[in-house]
């Protein structure tokens, strides 16, 4: 996928695994395992898997540890 196609996806609120891994502090292997377990929605178009950024942000907010006090 070209850079312009990637930027169009991002503008539309979607990203591929590389974009996800820049935001989520887990390994690629862990992310793919979570995907196989159905922990979050994704869309497959051919061999490309896309993730909605709003879904990723929701998941991150659930993972965040809140400070006491």
C-alpha positions in Angstrom: 0.0 0.0 0.0 1.4 3.4 -1.0 1.9 6.3 1.4 -0.9 8.2 -0.2 -3.3 5.3 0.3 -2.2 5.0 4.0 -2.8 8.7 4.6 -6.2 8.5 3.0 -7.1 5.6 5.3 -5.9 7.6 8.3 -8.0 10.6 7.2 -11.0 8.3 7.0 -10.3 7.1 10.6 -8.8 3.7 9.7 -5.3 2.3 10.0 -3.3 -0.9 9.4 -1.4 -2.9 12.0 1.7 -0.6 11.8 -0.4 2.4 12.8 -1.9 0.4 15.7 1.4 -0.7 17.0 2.7 2.9 17.2 -0.1 3.6 19.7 -0.6 0.4 21.6 2.3 -0.8 23.8 2.2 -4.5 22.8 4.1 -6.7 20.4 2.8 -7.6 17.0 2.5 -11.1 18.1 0.3 -10.1 21.1 -1.8 -7.9 18.9 -2.4 -10.7 16.4 -3.3 -13.1 19.2 -5.8 -10.6 20.6 -7.2 -10.2 17.0 -7.7 -14.0 16.7 -9.4 -14.0 20.1 -11.9 -11.3 18.9 -10.9 -8.7 21.5 -11.7 -5.9 19.1 -13.3 -5.4 15.7 -11.4 -5.3 12.5 -12.3 -5.3 8.8 -10.5 -7.5 6.3 -10.3 -6.5 2.6 -8.6 -9.2 0.7 -5.3 -9.8 2.7 -5.4 -6.3 4.3 -6.7 -6.0 7.9 -8.0 -2.5 8.8 -8.7 -1.2 12.3 -11.0 1.8 13.1 -9.0 4.3 15.1 -12.0 5.1 17.4 -12.1 1.4 18.4 -8.4 1.4 19.2 -8.8 4.6 21.3 -11.7 2.9 23.2 -9.6 -0.1 23.9 -6.7 2.0 25.1 -8.9 3.9 27.5 -10.0 0.6 29.0 -6.4 -0.5 29.4 -5.3 2.7 31.1 -4.6 2.4 34.8 -6.1 5.3 36.8 -4.0 6.8 39.5 -5.2 6.6 43.1 -5.7 9.9 45.0 
